[in-house]
Amino acid sequence: MHSRLLVGFTITLFSVALAAQRPDGQGQGRRGNREITLRDLGLAHFSAERTAIETKSLRAGRLDCVVYVPKAPADKPADKPADGAESDQTAKPWPVVLWLHGLNDGFHRFHNEGGAAAIDALRAKGEIDEMLVIVPTVARQTLYVDGESNGDVEQALVRDLLAHVEKTWPNVMKDAAHRAVMGVSMGGYGALKIALRHPDVFGVVAAHSSAILPADPAELPDQYERMRDRMGEQLGVNAVFGDPIDPAKWAAHMPLAIVRDADAKKFAASKIYFDAGTEDRYGFAAPNQALDAALTEKEIAHTFRLVEGGGHSWGSDSMLDNLGHSFRFVQQAFAPPKK
């Protein structure tokens, strides 16, 4: 395993450890004790609607989200739905996109740092069609795995969130081919592993700067083991993977291991995109290249972009350009856009 990856992974876990010592940020719409403010972006093609989804899967009992709902064209005013929701229920069917945030982040990052403006601009240029985009705040320290200290996060997303979406916006498309899961950094890892574990739910995945970890926990650095001894309970890692780590459970949630052990036929219909920057400060270019190689070896169709000079996540100058690539990929997976 690339030495830079091991150093980067240790830094990543250290940042989580620090976050775990702050006031709990699960706070659904809060960061620590601060209420999260979303900028008024004046979006032309989407309305940003904050909503709380009740779920027994999470310790907090709810999942706060921002939902980007397509606006009806100016020449076709939206009808007010009977249930009081603000969105046009009579619109044509919408595909669904779920976006997962990185460590110590939430829905505010996608909204305030260019994600919301990017999808609005892509819609304005006719490069994407109408789609419902959901961005939840899961928890600052989530690994997107069931059994962590925050609760059963994967079930909350795969089952509870989608059930809420389908009830609230009944015109959404309900087949895997028209559902995408996307994300960045730890959310990129989450998106890839959820799509690989549930290809019958999400047929499309697109991920940026993904925190791809070793297929074998024995390859984790010594620094991680020392940190886990001190912080494992607070981080929820012990609750998820055991102490010592259960190699089988670890492998069930790591993209490199899932692909290694997979029957490629399971992903015959999957549409997979991911990218990583050569200057990723955590060294995640190398493991993303390893995932590219693993998928290629298994003859699983995918698109991988190694972004020359690109950095990590929202801190990269190439992030907004990367979003254009990923959302255009998602649109093509759904269907070519209608100009």
C-alpha positions in Angstrom: 0.0 0.0 0.0 1.3 3.4 -1.0 3.1 5.0 2.0 1.5 8.4 1.3 -1.9 6.8 1.6 -1.0 5.4 5.0 0.1 8.8 6.2 -3.0 10.5 4.7 -5.3 7.9 6.3 -3.7 8.6 9.7 -4.2 12.3 9.3 -7.8 11.7 8.3 -8.5 9.6 11.3 -6.8 12.2 13.5 -9.2 14.8 12.2 -12.1 12.5 13.1 -10.6 12.0 16.6 -10.5 15.7 17.2 -14.1 16.1 15.9 -15.2 13.4 18.3 -14.0 15.4 21.2 -16.1 18.5 20.2 -19.8 18.9 21.0 -21.8 16.3 19.1 -22.4 17.5 15.6 -25.0 15.0 14.6 -27.1 18.0 15.3 -29.1 17.7 12.1 -28.8 21.2 10.6 -26.2 22.3 13.2 -22.4 22.3 13.3 -21.5 21.9 17.0 -23.9 24.3 18.6 -24.2 26.7 15.6 -27.2 26.7 13.4 -26.1 26.1 9.8 -27.0 28.9 7.4 -27.6 28.3 3.7 -26.7 31.1 1.4 -29.5 32.5 -0.8 -28.1 31.6 -4.2 -31.0 32.7 -6.3 -31.2 29.3 -8.0 -33.2 29.5 -11.2 -33.9 25.8 -11.8 -34.1 24.3 -8.3 -35.6 25.3 -5.0 -33.6 24.3 -2.0 -36.0 22.9 0.6 -34.8 21.9 4.1 -36.6 18.9 5.6 -36.2 16.5 8.5 -36.8 12.8 7.8 -37.9 10.8 10.8 -36.0 7.5 11.1 -35.6 5.0 13.9 -32.3 3.8 12.3 -30.4 6.8 13.7 -29.7 7.6 17.3 -30.9 11.2 16.7 -34.2 9.9 15.4 -34.1 12.1 12.3 -32.1 12.9 9.2 -31.8 16.6 8.2 -31.6 17.2 4.5 -31.6 19.8 1.8 -33.6 18.7 -1.2 -33.1 20.4 -4.5 -36.4 20.2 -6.2 -36.7 21.0 -9.9 -38.7 24.2 -10.6 -41.4 24.1 -13.1 -40.6 25.9 -16.4 -41.8 29.6 -16.3 -44.4 28.8 -18.9 -45.8 25.9 -16.9 -46.6 26.9 -13.3 -46.5 24.2 -10.8 -49.7 22.9 -9.3 -49.9 22.9 -5.5 -50.0 19.2 -4.3 -52.7 18.1 -2.0 -50.4 17.1 0.8 -49.1 20.7 1.2 -45.6 20.1 -0.1 -44.1 23.0 -2.0 -43.1 21.0 -5.1 -44.8 20.2 -8.4 -46.2 16.7 -8.0 -47.6 16.6 -11.5 -44.2 17.0 -13.2 -42.7 14.4 -15.4 -40.9 11.6 -13.6 -37.7 12.6 -11.9 -34.6 10.5 -11.3 -33.2 10.7 -7.8 -29.6 11.7 -6.8 -28.3 11.2 -3.2 -25.2 13.2 -2.3 -23.0 12.1 0.7 -20.8 14.6 2.5 -17.3 14.1 3.8 -15.9 14.0 7.4 -16.9 16.9 9.7 -19.2 18.2 7.0 -22.9 18.4 6.2 -25.3 19.6 3.6 -24.0 23.2 4.0 -20.8 22.3 2.2 -22.5 21.2 -1.1 -24.8 24.2 -1.0 -22.4 27.0 0.0 -19.3 25.9 -1.8 -20.5 25.5 -5.3 -22.5 22.3 -5.6 -25.9 23.8 -5.7 -24.8 26.5 -8.1 -23.1 23.9 -10.3 -26.3 21.8 -10.8 -28.3 25.0 -11.5 -25.8 26.0 -14.2 -25.7 22.6 -15.7 -29.5 22.7 -15.9 -29.5 26.1 -17.4 -27.1 24.9 -20.2 -29.3 21.8 -20.8 -26.5 19.5 -19.8 -28.7 17.8 -17.2 -32.5 17.3 -17.1 -34.8 17.7 -14.1 -33.7 15.5 -11.2 -34.4 15.5 -7.5 -31.1 15.9 -5.6 -31.0 15.1 -1.8 -28.2 16.1 0.4 -28.4 14.8 4.0 -26.3 15.7 7.0 -25.7 12.3 8.5 -23.1 13.0 11.2 -19.7 14.6 11.4 -18.0 11.3 12.2 -19.9 8.9 10.0 -18.3 6.0 8.1 -21.7 5.3 6.4 -21.9 1.9 8.1 -24.6 0.3 10.1 -23.8 -0.2 13.8 -21.7 2.9 14.4 -22.3 5.2 17.3 -24.7 7.3 15.2 -26.9 4.3 14.4 -27.6 2.3 11.3 -26.6 4.9 8.8 -26.6 2.7 5.7 -30.2 1.6 6.4 -31.3 5.2 7.1 -30.1 6.1 3.6 -30.9 3.1 1.6 -34.3 2.4 3.2 -35.7 5.2 5.2 -34.6 8.2 3.2 -35.8 6.7 -0.1 -39.1 5.7 1.4 -39.6 9.3 2.5 -38.6 10.7 -0.9 -41.0 8.4 -2.7 -43.9 9.3 -0.4 -43.2 13.0 -0.5 -42.5 13.3 -4.3 -44.5 10.4 -5.8 -43.4 11.3 -9.3 -39.8 10.2 -8.6 -38.6 7.2 -10.5 -38.2 4.1 -8.4 -35.9 1.8 -10.3 -32.2 1.5 -9.7 -31.4 2.7 -13.2 -32.8 6.1 -12.3 -31.2 6.4 -8.8 -27.7 7.7 -8.3 -25.6 8.0 -5.2 -22.7 10.5 -5.2 -20.3 11.9 -2.7 -16.9 13.4 -1.9 -14.0 12.2 0.3 -15.5 9.9 3.0 -18.8 10.5 1.2 -17.2 9.3 -2.0 -16.2 6.1 -0.2 -19.7 5.9 1.2 -21.3 6.3 -2.3 -19.0 3.7 -3.9 -19.5 1.1 -1.2 -23.3 1.6 -1.0 -23.6 1.3 -4.8 -21.4 -1.8 -4.8 -23.4 -3.3 -1.9 -26.8 -2.3 -3.3 -26.7 -2.3 -7.1 -30.4 -3.2 -7.0 -31.1 0.1 -5.3 -28.6 2.5 -6.8 -27.7 1.7 -10.4 -25.5 4.8 -10.8 -22.6 6.1 -8.7 -20.2 9.0 -9.0 -17.6 9.9 -6.5 -14.8 12.4 -5.9 -11.6 12.2 -3.9 -12.9 9.0 -2.3 -11.4 7.8 0.9 -10.6 4.3 -0.4 -9.1 2.2 2.4 -7.2 -1.1 2.3 -9.1 -4.3 1.5 -7.2 -5.9 4.4 -7.2 -4.2 7.8 -3.8 -5.7 8.4 -2.5 -3.1 5.9 -3.6 -0.2 8.2 -0.7 1.8 9.6 0.6 1.4 13.1 -0.4 5.0 13.9 -4.1 4.0 13.2 -3.9 1.1 15.7 -2.5 3.4 18.4 -5.2 6.0 17.7 -7.9 3.4 17.7 -6.8 2.2 21.1 -7.4 5.7 22.4 -10.4 6.9 20.4 -12.1 3.7 19.0 -15.1 4.0 21.3 -15.6 7.7 20.6 -15.2 7.3 16.9 -17.6 4.4 16.8 -15.0 2.3 14.9 -15.0 -0.4 17.5 -18.8 -0.6 17.4 -18.7 -1.0 13.7 -15.8 -3.3 12.9 -15.0 -4.8 16.3 -11.9 -4.7 18.5 -9.8 -6.2 17.1 -11.2 -5.5 13.6 -13.3 -8.3 12.2 -11.7 -8.8 8.7 -14.9 -10.2 7.2 -17.0 -7.2 8.3 -14.3 -4.8 7.2 -14.1 -6.5 3.8 -17.9 -6.3 3.4 -17.7 -2.4 3.5 -14.4 -1.7 1.6 -14.8 -1.1 -2.2 -11.4 -2.7 -2.9 -12.5 -5.9 -1.1 -16.0 -5.9 -2.5 -14.7 -5.7 -6.0 -12.0 -8.3 -5.3 -14.6 -10.8 -4.1 -17.4 -9.9 -6.5 -19.2 -11.7 -9.2 -18.8 -9.2 -12.0 -22.2 -10.1 -13.4 -23.8 -8.5 -10.4 -22.6 -5.1 -11.8 -23.5 -5.6 -15.4 -26.0 -2.8 -15.3 -24.1 -0.5 -13.0 -22.8 2.9 -14.2 -19.7 3.8 -12.2 -17.7 7.0 -12.3 -15.0 8.3 -9.9 -12.1 10.7 -9.9 -9.1 11.7 -7.8 -6.5 14.4 -8.0 -2.8 13.7 -8.3 -2.1 16.3 -5.6 -4.7 15.0 -3.1 -3.2 16.0 0.2 -4.3 12.7 1.8 -2.8 10.6 -0.9 -6.1 9.1 -2.1 -5.0 9.1 -5.8 -3.1 5.9 -5.4 -6.0 3.8 -3.8 -8.4 5.2 -6.4 -6.0 4.0 -9.1 -6.0 0.7 -7.3 -9.8 0.6 -7.5 -9.6 1.4 -11.2 -7.2 -1.5 -11.7 -9.4 -3.9 -9.6 -12.5 -3.0 -11.6 -10.6 -3.4 -14.9 -9.3 -6.8 -13.9 -12.9 -7.9 -13.1 -14.0 -6.4 -16.4 -16.6 -4.2 -14.6 -17.4 -1.2 -16.8 -16.5 2.1 -15.2 -15.0 5.6 -15.8 -12.0 6.8 -13.8 -10.4 10.2 -14.2 -7.0 11.0 -12.6 -7.1 14.8 -12.5 -3.6 16.1 -13.1 -2.8 18.8 -10.4 -6.2 18.2 -8.7 -6.4 18.4 -4.9 -8.7 16.9 -2.4 -12.5 17.5 -2.2 -13.8 21.1 -2.0 -10.3 22.4 -1.4 -9.3 21.5 -4.9 -9.4 24.1 -7.7 -10.7 21.3 -10.0 -13.7 20.4 -7.8 -16.3 22.4 -9.7 -15.1 21.1 -13.0 -15.2 17.6 -11.6 -18.8 18.1 -10.6 -19.6 18.9 -14.2 -18.0 15.7 -15.3 -19.9 13.6 -12.6 -23.3 15.1 -13.1 -23.0 14.9 -16.9 -22.1 11.2 -16.4 -25.1 10.7 -14.1 -27.4 12.4 -16.7 -26.0 10.1 -19.5 -26.6 7.1 -17.3 -30.2 8.1 -16.7 -30.7 9.2 -20.4 -29.1 11.7 -22.7 -30.3 15.2 -21.8 -33.2 16.8 -23.7 -31.9 20.1 -24.9 
